Amino acid sequence: MAVLAVDIGATKFAAAVAISPIGAVPGDESTAARPAALRHIHQVGVPPRDVWETCRELLRRVVGAASADEACGGADFEVTVVGIAAAGPVDVRTGSTAPLNIPEWRDGFPIVAAVRELFPAADIRFVIDGAALALAEYRVGGLRGVRSGLAMTVSSGIGGGIISDGRVVSGRTGNAGHVGHIVVPGWDVPCACGGAGCVEAVASGMSSVRWAREQGWPGTTGLDLARAAEAGDPIALAALSRAGTALGQAISSAAATLDIDRVVIGGGFAESGGPLWEPLRAAVARHARLGFIRELEILKSPITDGATLVGAAALASE
């Protein structure tokens, strides 16, 4: 089975081809999967179809490279299944995605129909990126061995996916697990979704950098912020403490709602170390007081890169 995995991210597109039996995914060391490691930064200020052209050319390059590789079957290579994981909100009923960070697609872009134009004979499976993340963590990452858990990514935005009784939770429209929009107390910060006080508006890498700059910090990226905090910069430390506290509050609410065993957190901003994780754990210790969540485990994801793509391939392989 020739699987094409597609990640429609908030800040990049990614794709990979995997020639594998069911259950084999890119990143799983027990397989011969072939991650393409090709990414393209989104354009802005252009028509929706032009943004799609960026993705379409990426998919053509990835599949073209696979068809030129004898290990993939050479001229006989054909994509049979496509797994698409997209930043949300999504509507799996219509096959559309409306990522908050891609303004040209805010009204909804028919990603499934667009991919089907490229691969009309392929079976296409479509989920929100958080669901793919949860599946990846359950299959090869930090949720292995548990029946119920939450996978989160903390990066330029905050997203998540839910595993319940060994299955990915989808929801009515496919948006279950949108934990970035849990409202946290104490910060009435406007959010890109149109609401206020969402944990993404307080604790994402982008939001934390914005807050730090408002306080006079001169850096520009989440990595800069983490390095400044490690060096003892008081504004950077305050920004990460603020983010960690809000994340801990959101996780406590999610855990009480979902009755889960474990939370696994990945993403670039989650690599900020103790200045983020210590206030996060302190907030969980303060707020997660119900008996059934006092033993909640919170771990950093062992999947260091491409977890959503891994999940998209797993989705296609099932």
N, C-alpha and C positions, 0 to 999 in steps of 0.2 A: 504494500500500500504506500503510495507516494503522498505525503502530507505536506501541505503548505501552511505554515503558522504565520499569522499576521497580528501585529500589535499596533493599534491606532492609539498612540499615547498622547498625553497632554502637551508634550514638547518635542516629540519625535515619532516617526514611523519606524517600525522594525519588521523584518521578515526572515524566515528560515525555512529551508526544505529539510525534511527528515524522511529517509527511506527506512522504515522500521516496522516490526510487528506491533500489534496492539499493545499499548502500555509503554512503549519506548518513546522518550521525549528528549529534545535537546537539553543538554546539561546532565543527563543521567549517565554516569560513567559506565554503566553496564551495557550501553547500546552503541551503535555506530551512527547515531544521529549526527546531522551536519548543520550546525548553526551557521547562517550566512554572515552574521556580524556586519550587515549593511544597514545603515540608518540615514535618514534624511530629515533635516530640520524643517518644520513647517514654514511656509510662507505666510505672510499676513497682508491684509488689504487687497486681496484678489478674489475673483468669483469662486463660489464653492467648487465648481468643476475643475478650476485650475489647481486648487488644493488637492483634489483627487488625482490630477495628473501627476503630481509629485509622488503620490503613493503608487499609482499604476506603473510608473516607470521603474520604481523600486522593485515591484513584484515581477515585472518583466526581466529585470536584470538578475534577480535571484533565481527565477525559474530557468532563464537562459543559461546561467552558470551551471545549474544542475543538469540540464539536458546535454551540456558539453562534457560532462564528467562520466566516464565509462562506469564508474562505481555506482552511478545512479541509473544505469541502463542506456546511456548515450541517446541515440536518436529515438529509442523506444520509450523514453521517459514521458510520463503524463501525470499531471496532478489529478488525483482521484478524490481527495478530501481537502477542504480548506477550513481551518479553524481561525475565526476572527475574534479577537478580544479588543474592545474599544473603550476608551474613556467615555464616561457618561455625563449626563443621563443618556440612556439608550431606550429603545423600544424594540424588544425582540419580536413583538408581534408583527411589526412593519419592517423590521430589518434596518432600522435607522439609528444614527447616533447624533447627539447634539452636545459635544464637549464644551464646557464652559470656557476653556482656554483656546478654542479655535473659533474665533468670532464668525468666520464665514460659514460655519456649520451650526450655529446656535439654533437655527430654525429646524434643524434636522437634516441629515444627509443620508440618502439611501445606500449605505455602504454594502449591504448584501447584494442588492441589485447591481451595483457597480462592479463588484467582484465577480458576479455571475456572468457579466458581459465578457470578462477575460477568460473565465473557465466554465463554459456552459455545461460541460458534462460532469463537473465535480459536485459532490455533496458538500454543502456549505453549512457550517455550524457557527453560531454567533452568540457571544455573551458579553456582559460588561467586563472590563479589565479586572475588577476586584474578584469576580467569580473565577476567572482564569488564575489569578494569583492564589486564591484559596485552594484550587485544584492542584496547582504546582506544589504548594506547601504540604498538602495532604499526601501527594504521591511521592515526592522526593525531598521534601524540606522539613520544616520545623513542626508540622502538624502530623507527621507520621506517628502512628501508634495511639492516636486519640480519636474518639468518636465524634467529639463536638469541639469546635474551636473557631477562632477569628484570626484571619490573616489581614495585616494592615501594611500599607506602604505610606511612609512619611517622607515626602520629597518636595518638589515644587508645589504639589497639592497633597491631599490626604485621601486615600481610598481604602476599600476593604472588601472582603468576601467572607462568607459564613459557611462552615461545614457543620451540619447537624445530622447526627446518627449516620455518619459516613457518607453523606450526600451534600453536594453544593446546593445551597438555598438560592432560588432564583427570584421568587416574588411575582406579583401580578404582571409587571411590565419588564422584569429582568433586572431591576435596580436594587434588589435586596443587598444589604451590606454597604450601603453608601454612608459609611460612618463618618466621613469628613464633614457631614452636615448634622451631626449631633450637636445640640446647643449646649455650651458650657457656661457655668455661672461666673459672673465677675467681669466679663468683657463683652461689651455691646458693640463689637467691631463689625462694620458692614462687610458682607460676604458677596462674592461674585454671583452667587445664586439669587441674590435679591433680598435675602434675609439678613440677620445680624446675629453675632455671637456663635457662629458655627466654629467648630474646632479647627477647620481648615483655615478660617480667617484669622485665627490666633496663632496656631502652632505649626503650620507648614513652613518649609524653608523660605519660600518667597515672602510669606507674611512676617516671619521673624526678622528677615533682613530689612523689610520695609519699616517695621517698628524700631529696630536698632538705628536705622538711618535717621528716623525722626528724632531720636534722642541725641544725635550728633556723631554717631559712629560712621567712619568714612568708607567702610568696605562695601562690596557689591554682591557677594554670593554667600550661599549657605556654608560652603567650605571655608571661605574667609572668616565667617562668623565662628565656626567651630574652632579654627586655629587661634583666633583672637581670644576666645574663652579659655582655651588651653593655656594661653600665655598670661591669663589673669585679667584681661580687659574687663572692667566692671560692667560696661554696657552690654558686651557680648554675653557675659555670664548672666546678666539679668534677662536678656532675650531668650536664652536657652532655658533658664529656670521657668520663665513664663510659659514657654512652649511645652516643657515637660509636665508642668502642673496641669495645663489644659488637657494634654493627652491623657494623663492619669485620670482626670475627671471623666473624660469621654469613655475611656476603657472601663472604668467602674460601672458607668451606666449601661454600657453594652453588655458587660458580663452579667449584671443583674437581670437584664432583659432576656438574654439568650441562654443562660444556664450552661456555660461552656467550661471546658477543662483548661484551655490554653489560649494565649494570644501570642502570635508571632509577628514581629515588626521588622520590615525591611525598608529599603529606599535610601537614597543618598543622605538625607538629613538625619536619618536614624543612626548614622555612623558618627554622630557628634560626641559620643562618649559620655563620661560621667556627668558633665554639666547639664545634659539633657535627661539622661536615664535616672540619675539620683532623685531629682524632683518628681519625675514620672512615677517611680516606685513609691515615693513618699505619699504622693496624692492617692495612689491605689490603696496603700495601707490605711490611709485616713478614711476613704470613701467606700471601699469594698468591704463592708463589715458584716453583711449577711453570712450566715453559717455556710451556705452552699457555695459561696465564692471566695471564702477566706483562703482556700488552698489554690487559688488561681495561679497558674504559671504564666510568666511573661518573659519571652525569649526574643533575642535578635535572630532574624532569619539567617539560616546557613547558606541560602542561595545568594551568591554574591553579585550575580548579573543576569538580567534577562528573565526574571521569574515569570512575568506576564507572558512572554513568548513561550516559555516552557509549558505554561498552563494552556495556551492556545493549541500547542501541538498535542498535549494530552487530551484536550477536548476533541480534537479531530481524530485521535487514535481510538477513542472509546466506541 
